[in-house]
Amino acid sequence: MIWGIVYPIFRIWLYQRLRQFVRRRRQQWEVGEEVLDFEVFERELHERVMALERELIAEELARYDVDAEEVEVEGTYRPVLTSTETYLSSAGPVTVERHLYRPAGRSTKSICPLELRAGIVRGLFAPRAAHQAAFVMAHLTPREAVTLFEELGGMTPSRSTLDRLPKELSHRWEEQREMWEEALQAAETV
């Protein structure tokens, strides 16, 4: 697979870019050259670190994929497609190659073992990104959340994507609410 070759090369390139950036900044100070203001340095460093983090997240996420003749998830599924998909991590978008499986029949819904195994939420959010987005949405409007994520750097979900996330999480909660509430009540000490 091409991804197996591209990931390590790109990751090395990103790491080298980060090292060169830091080395260049140190040299500017050592020779007394005028340096950019500190906020610019922080922003550029953060962007480079996030790029490397996205690459490492994509590499790890790809390991959750399943390439098999069939998979069992409440029934037997057979492979139908291999494609790339972009997911939203806390560091920003990551693209991976993944396999889709479908049970017999034309109009049946496919499953993605990578998404199931990694805990992808809504077919988009990596678990930590979903957690962060849900936390922010509990405190801010979607518009304010977009502004916050843009300011922080890393993931930049749209307003509509952020607006849909709590609704999906609420739906999942309601499906298991009684069982989870009982577990919470049993754990509490009165």
KOLLO-693696 format. One record per residue: residue number from 0; chain; residue in three letters; x, y, z of N, C-alpha, C, O in turn. Coordinates in steps of 0.02 Angstrom, whole numbers, plus 50000, padded with zeros to 5 digits. Layout:
BEGIN
NUM/A/Ala/X/Y/Z/X/Y/Z/X/Y/Z/X/Y/Z;
...
This chain:
BEGIN
0/A/Met/50041/49941/50000/50000/50000/50000/50043/50062/50000/50095/50065/50033;
1/A/Ile/50022/50111/49964/50058/50174/49959/50061/50211/50026/50110/50244/50041;
2/A/Trp/50006/50205/50066/50005/50240/50131/50061/50218/50176/50089/50258/50214;
3/A/Gly/50079/50154/50173/50133/50128/50214/50200/50159/50198/50245/50160/50240;
4/A/Ile/50208/50183/50138/50270/50216/50117/50266/50291/50130/50314/50321/50154;
5/A/Val/50210/50321/50115/50202/50394/50120/50204/50417/50193/50237/50467/50207;
6/A/Tyr/50169/50383/50238/50166/50406/50308/50236/50416/50338/50249/50471/50363;
7/A/Pro/50280/50366/50337/50345/50376/50369/50386/50432/50337/50419/50470/50372;
8/A/Ile/50384/50437/50271/50422/50490/50237/50396/50558/50256/50435/50603/50271;
9/A/Phe/50330/50567/50255/50300/50631/50272/50314/50648/50345/50328/50706/50361;
10/A/Arg/50310/50599/50389/50322/50611/50460/50394/50633/50471/50406/50679/50510;
11/A/Ile/50442/50603/50437/50512/50623/50442/50521/50694/50416/50557/50734/50447;
12/A/Trp/50488/50711/50361/50492/50778/50334/50464/50829/50383/50493/50883/50392;
13/A/Leu/50407/50813/50415/50378/50859/50464/50424/50868/50524/50433/50924/50549;
14/A/Tyr/50453/50814/50547/50499/50818/50604/50559/50860/50586/50582/50901/50626;
15/A/Gln/50586/50851/50526/50643/50890/50504/50625/50964/50499/50665/51007/50517;
16/A/Arg/50565/50979/50473/50543/51049/50470/50539/51080/50539/50559/51137/50549;
17/A/Leu/50514/51043/50588/50509/51067/50656/50579/51080/50685/50591/51132/50715;
18/A/Arg/50625/51033/50675/50693/51041/50699/50727/51101/50667/50761/51140/50700;
19/A/Gln/50717/51109/50601/50747/51166/50566/50720/51232/50593/50757/51281/50600;
20/A/Phe/50655/51234/50606/50624/51294/50632/50655/51313/50699/50672/51371/50710;
21/A/Val/50662/51265/50744/50690/51278/50811/50764/51297/50804/50787/51344/50836;
22/A/Arg/50801/51261/50762/50872/51275/50752/50881/51346/50724/50925/51383/50746;
23/A/Arg/50840/51364/50675/50845/51430/50644/50832/51485/50697/50866/51536/50697;
24/A/Arg/50783/51474/50740/50767/51523/50792/50825/51530/50841/50843/51586/50859;
25/A/Arg/50855/51474/50861/50912/51476/50907/50970/51515/50875/51003/51556/50908;
26/A/Gln/50982/51502/50812/51037/51536/50777/51025/51611/50773/51072/51650/50780;
27/A/Gln/50963/51631/50762/50947/51702/50760/50966/51736/50826/50994/51791/50826;
28/A/Trp/50951/51703/50881/50969/51731/50946/51044/51732/50956/51072/51781/50982;
29/A/Glu/51077/51678/50936/51150/51673/50947/51189/51726/50910/51238/51752/50936;
30/A/Val/51169/51743/50849/51206/51792/50809/51180/51863/50819/51205/51910/50788;
31/A/Gly/51130/51871/50862/51104/51937/50876/51059/51964/50822/51047/52024/50818;
32/A/Glu/51034/51919/50779/50989/51940/50725/50921/51959/50755/50900/51932/50806;
33/A/Glu/50888/52006/50723/50822/52025/50747/50774/51966/50737/50772/51936/50683;
34/A/Val/50737/51950/50790/50692/51892/50787/50620/51916/50787/50604/51971/50809;
35/A/Leu/50577/51872/50760/50505/51887/50760/50480/51892/50831/50511/51866/50878;
36/A/Asp/50423/51925/50840/50397/51929/50908/50377/51861/50934/50366/51814/50895;
37/A/Phe/50373/51856/50999/50362/51792/51032/50296/51760/51012/50293/51699/51004;
38/A/Glu/50243/51800/51004/50178/51772/50985/50182/51738/50917/50151/51685/50907;
39/A/Val/50218/51767/50870/50226/51737/50804/50263/51670/50811/50245/51621/50780;
40/A/Phe/50316/51670/50852/50353/51608/50864/50307/51554/50892/50308/51497/50869;
41/A/Glu/50268/51573/50943/50222/51524/50974/50174/51495/50922/50164/51434/50920;
42/A/Arg/50145/51538/50881/50097/51516/50831/50130/51469/50780/50103/51416/50764;
43/A/Glu/50189/51489/50755/50223/51446/50705/50245/51380/50735/50239/51328/50703;
44/A/Leu/50269/51381/50797/50288/51319/50830/50228/51274/50839/50231/51214/50825;
45/A/His/50172/51302/50862/50111/51264/50873/50088/51232/50807/50069/51173/50806;
46/A/Glu/50089/51269/50752/50068/51242/50688/50111/51183/50666/50086/51134/50640;
47/A/Arg/50177/51189/50678/50222/51134/50658/50213/51073/50703/50214/51016/50679;
48/A/Val/50204/51084/50767/50193/51028/50813/50127/50994/50797/50123/50932/50799;
49/A/Met/50075/51033/50782/50010/51004/50765/50014/50963/50700/49982/50911/50695;
50/A/Ala/50053/50986/50652/50062/50948/50590/50093/50880/50604/50071/50829/50577;
51/A/Leu/50144/50879/50646/50176/50816/50664/50127/50773/50704/50124/50712/50694;
52/A/Glu/50090/50803/50750/50041/50765/50790/49988/50734/50744/49969/50676/50754;
53/A/Arg/49963/50772/50696/49913/50745/50649/49941/50684/50612/49906/50634/50603;
54/A/Glu/50003/50688/50591/50034/50632/50555/50039/50571/50600/50024/50515/50577;
55/A/Leu/50060/50580/50662/50065/50523/50708/49996/50494/50725/49989/50433/50731;
56/A/Ile/49946/50537/50733/49878/50514/50746/49852/50474/50686/49822/50421/50695;
57/A/Ala/49864/50499/50626/49841/50463/50566/49874/50394/50561/49841/50345/50544;
58/A/Glu/49938/50391/50576/49973/50327/50574/49944/50278/50624/49933/50219/50609;
59/A/Glu/49931/50302/50685/49902/50258/50737/49831/50238/50719/49812/50180/50727;
60/A/Leu/49791/50285/50695/49722/50271/50677/49719/50218/50622/49675/50175/50623;
61/A/Ala/49764/50221/50575/49764/50172/50520/49775/50101/50546/49753/50053/50514;
62/A/Arg/49806/50094/50603/49817/50027/50632/49752/49994/50655/49750/49933/50665;
63/A/Tyr/49699/50033/50664/49635/50007/50686/49594/49978/50627/49541/49949/50638;
64/A/Asp/49619/49985/50566/49584/49960/50508/49587/49883/50507/49633/49853/50536;
65/A/Val/49539/49853/50474/49536/49780/50467/49533/49764/50393/49490/49790/50357;
66/A/Asp/49578/49721/50371/49578/49697/50301/49570/49621/50304/49618/49584/50314;
67/A/Ala/49508/49599/50295/49493/49528/50302/49442/49506/50250/49410/49548/50218;
68/A/Glu/49435/49441/50240/49387/49415/50193/49315/49425/50218/49269/49429/50178;
69/A/Glu/49307/49428/50284/49242/49443/50314/49253/49463/50386/49303/49446/50417;
70/A/Val/49204/49501/50412/49205/49520/50482/49138/49503/50513/49087/49502/50479;
71/A/Glu/49138/49490/50578/49077/49474/50614/49061/49531/50662/49098/49544/50709;
72/A/Val/49005/49565/50650/48979/49617/50695/48904/49610/50693/48871/49639/50650;
73/A/Glu/48876/49571/50739/48805/49556/50738/48784/49532/50669/48732/49553/50642;
74/A/Gly/48822/49489/50640/48811/49462/50573/48876/49462/50535/48927/49488/50558;
75/A/Thr/48874/49432/50475/48934/49427/50434/48936/49482/50382/48887/49493/50346;
76/A/Tyr/48992/49516/50377/49002/49569/50329/49061/49551/50284/49110/49522/50306;
77/A/Arg/49054/49568/50220/49106/49555/50171/49133/49622/50145/49097/49672/50144;
78/A/Pro/49197/49623/50123/49227/49686/50100/49192/49712/50037/49175/49673/49992;
79/A/Val/49183/49778/50034/49152/49808/49975/49194/49865/49947/49189/49880/49887;
80/A/Leu/49235/49896/49989/49270/49956/49965/49329/49972/50010/49327/49962/50071;
81/A/Thr/49382/49995/49979/49439/50024/50016/49445/50095/49992/49450/50108/49932;
82/A/Ser/49444/50142/50039/49449/50212/50020/49481/50252/50075/49491/50228/50130;
83/A/Thr/49498/50314/50059/49524/50358/50111/49467/50398/50141/49416/50411/50109;
84/A/Glu/49475/50415/50204/49426/50456/50239/49463/50505/50284/49516/50488/50311;
85/A/Thr/49435/50563/50292/49465/50613/50336/49423/50617/50400/49362/50626/50398;
86/A/Tyr/49457/50611/50456/49426/50615/50521/49452/50677/50557/49504/50704/50539;
87/A/Leu/49416/50699/50607/49435/50758/50644/49466/50737/50710/49431/50711/50754;
88/A/Ser/49530/50749/50718/49565/50736/50781/49572/50801/50819/49557/50854/50791;
89/A/Ser/49593/50798/50880/49603/50859/50919/49658/50903/50890/49661/50962/50904;
90/A/Ala/49701/50874/50849/49755/50911/50817/49734/50937/50748/49771/50974/50716;
91/A/Gly/49676/50917/50725/49652/50937/50659/49634/50877/50616/49632/50821/50642;
92/A/Pro/49622/50888/50552/49601/50833/50509/49657/50783/50495/49714/50802/50484;
93/A/Val/49639/50719/50496/49685/50665/50479/49652/50620/50427/49592/50604/50433;
94/A/Thr/49690/50601/50377/49663/50559/50323/49696/50491/50326/49757/50485/50329;
95/A/Val/49654/50439/50323/49679/50370/50325/49643/50328/50273/49588/50345/50251;
96/A/Glu/49675/50274/50254/49643/50225/50210/49609/50175/50255/49637/50153/50306;
97/A/Arg/49547/50156/50237/49509/50109/50279/49467/50064/50234/49456/50080/50175;
98/A/His/49444/50009/50262/49403/49960/50226/49331/49964/50250/49318/49974/50310;
99/A/Leu/49284/49957/50204/49213/49955/50220/49187/49885/50206/49210/49852/50159;
100/A/Tyr/49139/49863/50246/49110/49797/50239/49034/49803/50239/49006/49849/50268;
101/A/Arg/49002/49756/50204/48929/49757/50198/48903/49685/50201/48935/49639/50175;
102/A/Pro/48844/49676/50232/48814/49610/50230/48784/49598/50161/48781/49644/50120;
103/A/Ala/48763/49538/50148/48734/49522/50083/48673/49567/50069/48635/49582/50115;
104/A/Gly/48665/49588/50008/48609/49631/49989/48633/49698/49964/48684/49724/49988;
105/A/Arg/48598/49726/49916/48621/49787/49885/48612/49850/49927/48656/49892/49929;
106/A/Ser/48556/49856/49960/48541/49919/49994/48555/49916/50069/48526/49954/50108;
107/A/Thr/48599/49872/50089/48616/49867/50159/48672/49917/50176/48712/49934/50133;
108/A/Lys/48673/49938/50238/48722/49988/50260/48790/49956/50272/48794/49901/50301;
109/A/Ser/48842/49991/50251/48910/49967/50263/48932/49985/50333/48905/50030/50364;
110/A/Ile/48982/49948/50357/49014/49965/50421/49088/49976/50407/49116/49951/50358;
111/A/Cys/49119/50013/50451/49191/50026/50447/49222/50002/50513/49216/50035/50564;
112/A/Pro/49256/49944/50512/49286/49919/50574/49334/49969/50606/49338/49972/50667;
113/A/Leu/49370/50007/50566/49415/50057/50594/49376/50105/50639/49397/50119/50695;
114/A/Glu/49320/50130/50615/49279/50176/50654/49252/50144/50717/49251/50175/50770;
115/A/Leu/49230/50082/50711/49204/50046/50769/49258/50033/50821/49247/50044/50881;
116/A/Arg/49315/50010/50799/49370/49993/50844/49401/50054/50877/49421/50052/50935;
117/A/Ala/49406/50110/50840/49438/50170/50866/49390/50213/50906/49411/50258/50942;
118/A/Gly/49325/50201/50899/49276/50241/50936/49260/50307/50901/49245/50357/50935;
119/A/Ile/49262/50308/50835/49247/50368/50797/49174/50387/50809/49130/50343/50806;
120/A/Val/49160/50450/50822/49093/50475/50836/49065/50509/50775/49097/50553/50746;
121/A/Arg/49004/50490/50755/48968/50519/50698/49006/50509/50632/48995/50547/50585;
122/A/Gly/49050/50460/50628/49088/50449/50567/49138/50504/50553/49164/50509/50498;
123/A/Leu/49153/50546/50604/49197/50603/50593/49246/50615/50650/49306/50620/50638;
124/A/Phe/49221/50619/50712/49262/50640/50769/49302/50582/50799/49273/50530/50814;
125/A/Ala/49367/50591/50806/49407/50546/50847/49383/50555/50919/49357/50608/50936;
126/A/Pro/49391/50506/50963/49363/50510/51030/49383/50573/51069/49339/50605/51100;
127/A/Arg/49446/50591/51069/49467/50650/51108/49438/50713/51077/49417/50758/51114;
128/A/Ala/49436/50718/51012/49406/50776/50978/49332/50781/50995/49307/50836/51007;
129/A/Ala/49297/50725/50996/49226/50725/51014/49216/50748/51086/49171/50787/51100;
130/A/His/49259/50725/51130/49255/50745/51200/49266/50820/51207/49227/50854/51241;
131/A/Gln/49318/50846/51174/49332/50917/51177/49275/50958/51147/49253/51008/51176;
132/A/Ala/49250/50937/51089/49196/50974/51057/49133/50973/51099/49098/51024/51104;
133/A/Ala/49117/50916/51129/49058/50912/51172/49065/50957/51233/49017/50990/51254;
134/A/Phe/49124/50958/51262/49136/51001/51320/49127/51074/51301/49094/51112/51337;
135/A/Val/49156/51094/51245/49150/51164/51223/49077/51181/51207/49053/51235/51224;
136/A/Met/49042/51134/51175/48972/51146/51157/48927/51151/51219/48874/51182/51216;
137/A/Ala/48948/51121/51274/48909/51126/51336/48915/51196/51366/48875/51215/51409;
138/A/His/48964/51234/51344/48977/51300/51373/48967/51358/51324/48959/51415/51346;
139/A/Leu/48969/51344/51260/48966/51398/51210/48916/51382/51155/48895/51325/51146;
140/A/Thr/48898/51433/51117/48857/51422/51057/48902/51394/51003/48963/51399/51008;
141/A/Pro/48873/51364/50951/48915/51338/50896/48960/51392/50866/49018/51379/50851;
142/A/Arg/48934/51452/50857/48974/51507/50828/49034/51524/50874/49090/51532/50850;
143/A/Glu/49021/51529/50939/49075/51543/50987/49125/51485/50989/49186/51496/50996;
144/A/Ala/49100/51425/50983/49144/51366/50984/49191/51367/50924/49250/51352/50931;
145/A/Val/49165/51383/50865/49207/51388/50805/49262/51439/50816/49320/51426/50800;
146/A/Thr/49244/51496/50843/49293/51549/50856/49346/51525/50905/49406/51538/50896;
147/A/Leu/49325/51490/50958/49373/51464/51007/49421/51414/50975/49481/51419/50984;
148/A/Phe/49394/51366/50936/49438/51317/50905/49486/51349/50855/49544/51328/50850;
149/A/Glu/49464/51399/50819/49509/51435/50773/49565/51469/50812/49623/51468/50791;
150/A/Glu/49549/51498/50869/49598/51533/50910/49649/51483/50940/49708/51498/50944;
151/A/Leu/49625/51426/50961/49669/51377/50993/49714/51341/50943/49769/51320/50962;
152/A/Gly/49692/51334/50881/49730/51295/50833/49716/51221/50843/49693/51201/50897;
153/A/Gly/49728/51182/50794/49711/51111/50796/49649/51098/50756/49646/51116/50697;
154/A/Met/49599/51068/50787/49538/51053/50749/49497/51116/50736/49496/51162/50777;
155/A/Thr/49465/51117/50680/49422/51175/50661/49356/51150/50632/49344/51156/50572;
156/A/Pro/49314/51122/50675/49249/51097/50651/49203/51155/50631/49211/51211/50656;
157/A/Ser/49156/51141/50587/49109/51193/50566/49054/51201/50619/49047/51160/50664;
158/A/Arg/49017/51256/50614/48962/51268/50660/48911/51212/50656/48888/51187/50708;
159/A/Ser/48893/51192/50596/48842/51140/50588/48865/51073/50616/48826/51036/50646;
160/A/Thr/48929/51058/50607/48956/50996/50635/48954/50997/50711/48935/50948/50743;
161/A/Leu/48973/51054/50739/48970/51060/50812/48898/51058/50837/48885/51029/50890;
162/A/Asp/48852/51087/50800/48782/51087/50820/48753/51016/50821/48711/51000/50863;
163/A/Arg/48774/50974/50774/48748/50905/50769/48777/50859/50823/48744/50810/50842;
164/A/Leu/48837/50873/50846/48870/50827/50893/48831/50815/50957/48819/50757/50975;
165/A/Pro/48809/50866/50994/48771/50852/51055/48706/50814/51042/48685/50774/51084;
166/A/Lys/48675/50826/50985/48614/50789/50969/48629/50715/50960/48590/50673/50983;
167/A/Glu/48684/50699/50927/48703/50629/50918/48722/50598/50985/48702/50541/51000;
168/A/Leu/48759/50633/51026/48778/50607/51091/48718/50597/51136/48714/50549/51174;
169/A/Ser/48670/50643/51132/48609/50638/51171/48569/50576/51150/48542/50540/51192;
170/A/His/48567/50563/51085/48532/50504/51059/48565/50440/51087/48531/50394/51109;
171/A/Arg/48632/50438/51085/48668/50380/51111/48656/50372/51186/48647/50316/51211;
172/A/Trp/48655/50429/51223/48643/50427/51295/48574/50398/51309/48567/50354/51351;
173/A/Glu/48523/50421/51274/48455/50398/51285/48447/50323/51273/48408/50290/51307;
174/A/Glu/48484/50296/51224/48480/50224/51210/48503/50182/51270/48479/50127/51281;
175/A/Gln/48550/50209/51309/48579/50171/51365/48566/50205/51433/48591/50183/51484;
176/A/Arg/48526/50258/51433/48517/50300/51492/48500/50261/51555/48533/50270/51606;
177/A/Glu/48450/50219/51553/48428/50184/51614/48484/50142/51643/48496/50143/51704;
178/A/Met/48519/50105/51601/48574/50063/51625/48630/50106/51654/48657/50090/51708;
179/A/Trp/48648/50159/51620/48702/50203/51643/48682/50240/51707/48724/50248/51751;
180/A/Glu/48620/50263/51711/48599/50298/51772/48599/50250/51832/48619/50270/51887;
181/A/Glu/48578/50188/51822/48581/50139/51876/48652/50128/51899/48666/50123/51959;
182/A/Ala/48699/50123/51852/48769/50114/51869/48796/50174/51907/48834/50166/51955;
183/A/Leu/48777/50234/51886/48799/50294/51922/48770/50296/51993/48805/50313/52040;
184/A/Gln/48706/50280/51999/48674/50280/52065/48705/50229/52111/48714/50241/52171;
185/A/Ala/48721/50171/52083/48752/50118/52124/48821/50139/52149/48843/50117/52202;
186/A/Ala/48855/50180/52111/48923/50202/52129/48923/50258/52180/48974/50270/52213;
187/A/Glu/48867/50294/52187/48864/50350/52233/48854/50327/52305/48820/50277/52318;
188/A/Thr/48884/50365/52350/48875/50352/52422/48831/50406/52451/48844/50466/52443;
189/A/Val/48777/50385/52484/48731/50433/52514/48749/50443/52587/48716/50482/52622;
